[in-house]
Amino acid sequence: MSKNREVIVRSGFRGLRYVDGRFDQVLEPGRYEMPAGRFPGRRVPTVDVVSVDLRERELNIKGQEILTADKVAVRVNIITHFRVVDPVAAIERVTDYVDRVYSDVQLAARRYLASMTLEAILTNRNQLSEDILRDVEGVSAGYGVEIIRADVKDLVFPGNLQDVMNRVLTAQRLAEAQMVEARTRADREALEAVSKADAERVAAQARVESTRLAAEADAEAKRIRAEAEVDALRRLAAAAEAYAEHPALLRLRELETMGALGANAAARLYIGFDKHSDRLNTE
């Protein structure tokens, strides 16, 4: 009697158990005993285990030359990430699921690139990757594979076209730099104009305020003078009433005035004006 043989399914893998060439079951990670050899008097089935890797894998599709809608030859490199989600379908439905992923992504890239112009490809590179992924993910699900990413990594153009593109890119960068400089200059001039306008506005406000203050000061001075004049007239009126009531006060005032005039050598004092009027006329 022969001993049974052992099969180990590692983590991240699944084992497909076949009995006499027919699929029997999916083996989870672990150790399994399989019958081996021959037993006298009875037939022992042939058991095989196919290991399937379920880990995420990367597939690099390089150098696919495709003619765009405007007849420009483009070489494209695509990075594809995928993993097996149904090991039975991946083994049973296609001969080699890795080759099938390669072909499906390649054909999807050709379909989309051939329908786009060069300008559309350059401006919608991320959209191109999304379109390719959307195209193949439904197909790959049919043979148990999930396409996680299908990114357009590189786009290579003919040499003369590359030179033209470099010149165009240089011109665009120069134009952008000039635009930035023009915007900066315009912003600076606008700022200077605003500052000047603010300064003129402040100066005008200062002039208006100065004129207002001067007018208020002049009005206040006139009011003070008027009050002083009124007060002086009031004092004169009071003095006149006092002189009328007390003639002696008027006489005393006359004497004070005469004393003040007497102190001035150039002053002339005429007393008895009517009596000496004839003399004054002769003089």
C-alpha angles and dihedrals in degrees: 000000000000123000121248116255124232128233123194121202110201127218112275091032137084127209121222108209116211123190115199088341096309124112111252111169147329114260118215119216110295146079120304133183117223125193114251137185127007132304119212112252099011140064118247115211119237110246123194130178122207114200116219122195112225096182122113112269136191126228120190114205104196137191101003106171111208132176112228125220090265092051100257117143111230128183113210134191118202127194112208127190118195144153137196113254098169110038093184093055092043091056101032104042104044133032095231118003093197091057089046092054089050092052096045094051092044093051093045090052091050093050095051098039092048090055095050133074121235092253091052091050093051095046097041103040095133091047089052091056091049092049092051091049092048090050097052104034093075093047094047092051087065091067097038101264128123116210105212100178138002105182125178100232104176137015115196121192133193114279098252091047090050090055091050091049091050090052091048091048091050091050091049092051091049091049091049091050091050090048091051090049091049091049091049092050092047091049091049093049091047090051091049091049091050091048091050092048090049091050092050091047091051091047091049090049089049091051091049091048091047091051091048092050092047091050091049091049092049091048090049091049091051090048091052092048091049091050090048092051091048090049092049091050089048090052091048091050091050091049092050091052090049092050091048092052095041113033090182089068089056090050091050090051090051091052092050090050092049090050091053092049091048090061090062112078093200094053121104122210121196119197121187093022096182093052094054098038092108091056092050091052092051091052 
